[in-house]
Amino acid sequence: MPSLVRARAQVLPFRSGAFDSVVSTFPTEFIADPATLREVARVIQPGGRAVVVPGVIFNASVPARLLEWLYRITCQQEPEPPGIASASAEAGLTLQRERERIGMVEVLIAVAIKR
């Protein structure tokens, strides 16, 4: 059974190479902090990946506009955390960007693979 762990993203309490993947959904700007990405790179295995879902793009429907408003007021509508590309490269991660259509939104996905 997995246990719940509370820690700062910049100082993860896991051994190096402990995971094949790390996932972060709708993170704040901490995800682009070079210290965070160094820690993510440290705890994933070579060839492992960090998957970040920074936000969504809404279509023009009324429900989508309501969701977009909610995301905007909760500061979850940035297309990509500023600085994530350069911080990923510095941490030894190769960043790939993808978009996936799900219902009335298009989800932005950043996949960083450990070299």
C-alpha positions in Angstrom: 0.0 0.0 0.0 1.4 3.4 -1.0 2.0 5.9 1.8 1.3 9.6 1.8 4.4 11.8 1.8 4.5 15.5 2.2 7.6 17.3 1.1 8.9 20.3 -0.9 9.2 19.7 -4.6 12.8 21.0 -4.4 13.9 18.4 -1.8 12.1 15.1 -2.5 12.5 12.4 0.1 13.1 9.6 -2.3 16.2 7.7 -3.5 17.7 8.5 -6.8 16.1 6.6 -9.7 13.1 5.5 -7.5 10.4 6.2 -10.2 9.9 5.6 -13.9 7.5 8.5 -14.1 6.5 11.7 -12.1 3.2 13.5 -12.8 2.2 17.0 -12.0 -1.2 18.4 -12.9 -2.0 22.1 -13.0 1.1 23.1 -11.0 2.0 26.6 -9.9 5.2 28.2 -11.1 7.2 25.9 -8.7 7.3 23.3 -11.5 9.7 25.5 -13.6 12.0 26.1 -10.6 15.4 24.7 -11.6 15.7 23.0 -8.2 12.4 21.3 -8.7 13.3 20.0 -12.1 16.8 18.8 -10.8 15.0 16.8 -8.1 12.5 15.4 -10.6 15.4 14.3 -12.8 17.2 12.8 -9.8 14.3 10.6 -8.7 13.3 9.3 -12.1 15.2 6.5 -13.8 17.2 7.0 -17.0 14.7 7.0 -19.9 12.0 7.9 -17.3 9.7 10.8 -17.8 8.1 13.7 -16.0 4.6 14.5 -17.3 3.3 18.0 -16.6 -0.2 19.1 -17.4 0.1 22.9 -17.2 -3.4 23.9 -18.4 -6.2 23.6 -20.9 -7.5 25.5 -23.9 -11.3 25.9 -24.0 -13.6 26.0 -27.0 -16.3 28.7 -27.3 -19.3 26.9 -25.7 -21.0 28.4 -22.6 -19.8 25.5 -20.2 -16.3 25.9 -21.6 -16.3 29.7 -21.0 -17.5 29.1 -17.4 -14.6 26.6 -16.9 -12.2 29.0 -18.5 -13.3 31.7 -16.1 -12.8 29.4 -13.1 -9.3 28.3 -14.3 -8.4 32.0 -14.8 -9.4 33.1 -11.3 -7.5 30.1 -9.8 -4.4 31.0 -11.9 -4.4 27.6 -13.7 -4.7 29.0 -17.2 -1.1 29.6 -18.1 -0.3 27.7 -21.3 3.1 26.7 -20.0 5.0 27.7 -16.8 7.6 30.4 -17.7 11.1 29.0 -17.8 10.2 25.3 -17.9 12.0 24.7 -21.2 15.4 26.1 -20.1 15.1 24.6 -16.6 14.2 21.2 -18.1 17.3 21.3 -20.4 19.5 22.3 -17.4 18.2 19.3 -15.4 19.1 16.9 -18.2 15.5 16.5 -19.4 14.3 16.6 -23.0 11.0 18.5 -23.2 8.3 17.5 -25.7 4.9 19.3 -25.9 1.7 17.7 -26.8 -2.0 18.6 -27.0 -4.9 16.2 -26.4 -8.5 16.9 -27.2 -10.8 15.8 -24.4 -14.5 16.8 -24.7 -14.8 20.6 -24.8 -11.1 21.3 -24.0 -7.7 20.7 -25.4 -5.3 19.6 -22.7 -1.7 20.9 -22.8 0.9 18.2 -21.9 4.6 18.6 -21.4 6.6 15.4 -21.3 10.2 15.7 -20.1 12.3 12.5 -20.7 15.5 11.9 -18.7 18.5 11.4 -21.0 
